[in-house]
Amino acid sequence: MKTKRIIFLDLDETLIDTSERHYQVYCDIMNTLNLDGTINKDEFWKLKRNGIPSLEILKETDTKVLKKFSELWINNIEKRDYLLYDTPFNETYTLLSELSKERLILITMRNNRENLIWELKKLGLHDKFEFILSCSSLENKDKTVPLLEYIHNKKFTLESNSIIVGDSEIDIITGKKFNIITLAVSYGIRTRAFLISMNPDYCLKDMDEVVDTIKNLK
């Protein structure tokens, strides 16, 4: 009997489109702080995809303003009112169905686990995974902590044919730390050029390529 592979799947910008949520939070904070220079969504997302942090998009030098913006961003980005802007990508459910014979584990960086679970249930994604692993982006630079906890609790060694699929440098760094196959997707929050510079095992343009690549891996 073929052993099921473990596939760790990122959530934001890998399975769901969060661009509108990010942009709405940005616009609302700009309005709250009465800041000039609000850019349109295309410009905003282009900068984000090239790895420019939200604070640098402001082109603001006042440290008090930057601190307040950062505080408001952290306080708002995972509120349910804003999470309502998130939508699954068109092929998300097909991807999960195609890979359903494997062990699918969601691994994401969210600060509010309660709202994470709420959103997953709302989007019909909660029951698609064997486990849902999460850690705070405020306290962790990558996804090492929840992955180590999972390994410890399950008392097993992570096989080298395990896979992590994600759209950012965080996913690539995590995959390399655990010496597992790393699939970067270039339709998310980072451009293909940015991701390739991080040397993932594969850099894929869409979910069809993700499915085909995983199925062809031995």
C-alpha positions in Angstrom: 0.0 0.0 0.0 1.4 3.4 -1.0 2.3 5.6 2.0 0.5 8.9 2.0 2.8 11.9 1.7 2.5 14.8 4.0 1.8 18.1 2.2 1.9 21.3 4.2 -0.2 24.0 2.5 0.1 27.7 3.2 -3.2 29.6 3.3 -2.9 33.3 2.5 -2.2 33.9 -1.2 -1.7 30.1 -1.7 -5.3 29.0 -1.2 -7.1 32.2 -0.7 -6.8 35.7 -2.2 -6.1 38.2 0.5 -5.2 41.2 -1.6 -8.5 43.0 -1.2 -8.3 42.6 2.6 -4.8 44.0 2.7 -5.7 46.9 0.5 -8.8 47.8 2.5 -6.9 47.8 5.7 -4.3 50.0 4.1 -6.9 52.5 2.8 -8.8 52.7 6.1 -5.6 53.3 8.1 -4.6 56.0 5.6 -8.0 57.7 6.2 -7.9 57.3 9.9 -4.5 58.9 10.1 -5.4 61.6 7.5 -2.4 60.6 5.4 -2.0 61.8 1.8 -0.7 59.7 -1.1 -3.0 56.7 -1.0 -2.2 54.6 -4.0 -4.5 52.4 -6.0 -4.8 48.6 -5.5 -2.7 47.6 -8.5 0.2 49.8 -7.4 -0.2 48.7 -3.8 -0.2 45.0 -4.7 2.7 45.4 -7.1 4.9 46.8 -4.3 3.8 44.0 -1.9 4.6 41.3 -4.5 8.1 42.8 -4.8 8.6 42.4 -1.1 8.0 46.0 0.0 6.6 46.1 3.5 3.4 48.1 4.1 5.3 50.7 6.2 7.7 51.4 3.3 4.8 52.0 1.0 3.8 55.0 3.1 7.0 57.0 2.3 6.5 58.5 5.7 9.4 59.5 8.0 7.6 60.5 11.1 8.3 57.7 13.6 5.1 58.3 15.5 3.0 58.0 12.4 4.8 54.8 11.4 4.3 53.3 14.9 0.6 54.2 14.8 0.2 52.7 11.3 1.9 49.5 12.4 -0.3 49.3 15.5 -3.5 49.8 13.5 -2.3 47.3 10.9 -1.8 44.6 13.5 -5.1 45.3 15.2 -7.1 45.3 12.1 -5.6 42.9 9.6 -7.2 39.8 11.1 -10.5 41.3 12.3 -13.6 39.4 10.9 -14.9 42.5 9.2 -11.8 42.5 7.0 -11.5 38.7 6.7 -14.8 38.9 4.8 -12.8 40.3 1.9 -10.9 37.1 1.5 -12.0 34.7 -1.3 -10.7 31.2 -2.3 -8.9 31.2 -5.7 -11.0 29.6 -8.5 -9.0 26.4 -8.4 -8.6 26.0 -4.7 -11.3 23.4 -4.1 -10.1 21.4 -7.2 -6.6 21.5 -5.9 -7.7 20.1 -2.5 -9.8 17.5 -4.1 -7.0 16.4 -6.4 -4.6 16.0 -3.4 -7.2 14.6 -1.0 -5.5 11.1 -1.0 -2.5 12.6 0.6 -2.1 13.9 4.1 -3.0 17.6 3.8 -1.9 19.9 6.7 -2.6 23.6 6.7 0.3 25.7 8.1 -0.1 29.4 8.4 1.0 32.5 10.2 -2.0 34.1 11.9 -2.0 36.0 15.2 -5.7 35.2 15.9 -6.4 31.5 15.8 -10.0 31.9 16.8 -10.7 34.1 13.7 -8.6 31.8 11.6 -10.8 28.8 12.4 -13.9 31.0 11.9 -12.7 32.0 8.5 -11.8 28.5 7.4 -15.3 27.2 8.4 -16.9 30.1 6.6 -15.0 29.4 3.4 -15.7 25.6 3.6 -12.0 24.8 4.1 -11.9 23.7 7.7 -12.6 20.0 7.1 -10.2 19.8 4.1 -7.1 19.3 6.3 -5.9 16.6 8.7 -4.5 19.3 11.0 -4.4 23.1 11.1 -1.1 24.4 12.3 -0.6 28.1 13.1 1.8 30.5 14.8 1.9 34.2 15.4 3.8 36.3 12.8 4.5 38.7 15.6 6.6 36.1 17.5 8.0 33.9 14.7 10.0 34.6 11.6 9.0 31.3 9.9 6.8 28.3 10.5 9.4 26.2 12.4 7.5 26.3 15.8 4.1 24.8 14.7 5.9 22.2 12.5 8.2 21.2 15.4 5.3 20.9 17.7 3.4 18.8 15.2 6.4 16.5 14.8 6.9 16.2 18.6 3.2 15.5 19.3 2.9 12.9 16.5 6.3 11.3 17.6 7.6 10.8 14.1 10.4 11.8 11.7 9.5 14.1 8.8 10.2 12.2 5.6 12.3 13.9 2.9 9.4 13.3 0.4 7.2 15.6 2.5 6.2 18.8 0.7 5.5 22.4 1.6 3.6 24.6 -0.8 3.5 28.4 -0.3 3.8 31.8 -1.9 6.5 33.6 0.2 10.0 33.4 1.4 8.8 32.2 4.8 7.5 29.0 3.2 10.8 28.4 1.3 12.9 29.1 4.4 10.7 26.7 6.5 11.0 24.0 3.8 14.7 24.3 3.6 15.1 24.1 7.4 13.3 20.8 7.4 14.9 19.5 4.2 11.6 18.8 2.6 10.5 19.5 -1.0 9.6 23.2 -1.4 7.1 24.3 -4.0 6.8 28.1 -4.4 3.7 29.5 -6.2 4.2 32.8 -8.1 0.5 33.9 -8.2 0.6 35.0 -4.6 2.2 37.8 -2.6 5.6 37.5 -4.2 6.8 37.6 -7.8 8.4 34.7 -9.6 11.7 36.6 -9.7 11.6 37.2 -6.0 10.8 33.5 -5.2 13.4 32.1 -7.6 16.0 34.2 -5.8 15.2 32.2 -2.6 16.0 28.9 -4.5 12.9 26.8 -3.9 12.9 23.3 -5.4 10.1 24.3 -7.8 8.6 27.7 -8.7 5.1 27.1 -10.2 2.8 29.5 -11.9 -0.6 28.1 -11.0 -2.5 25.3 -9.1 -2.5 23.0 -12.1 1.2 23.0 -12.1 1.2 22.3 -8.3 -1.0 19.3 -8.7 1.0 17.9 -11.7 4.3 18.5 -10.0 3.2 16.7 -6.8 1.7 13.8 -8.7 4.9 13.4 -10.7 7.2 13.4 -7.7 8.4 10.0 -6.6 
